[in-house]
Amino acid sequence: MKQTDAQLRATKKYQSKFEMLRVRVTPEEKQRIVEHAKSEHESLSAFLRRAIITTMRVDKKNTE
């Protein structure tokens, strides 16, 4: 089903609030990451955001 003009505008507006990050991993690494995210009942994106934020907090504490 084709999106309406209103749906396209809404999608564009939503996407404009975010930036994309790309990370290269091997297929095996990706599979391990995906499986771990699933085991935590998280989407891959949610897990990666949490991992980044957690690491940044730890790094900041280690430099203080």
GICORNOR-V666406 format. One record per helix or strand. SS is the DSSP state (2 for helix, 1 for strand). FROM is the first residue (numbers start at 0). TO is the last residue. If there is no record, write none. Layout:
SS FROM TO
SS FROM TO
This chain:
2 4 14
2 26 38
2 43 62
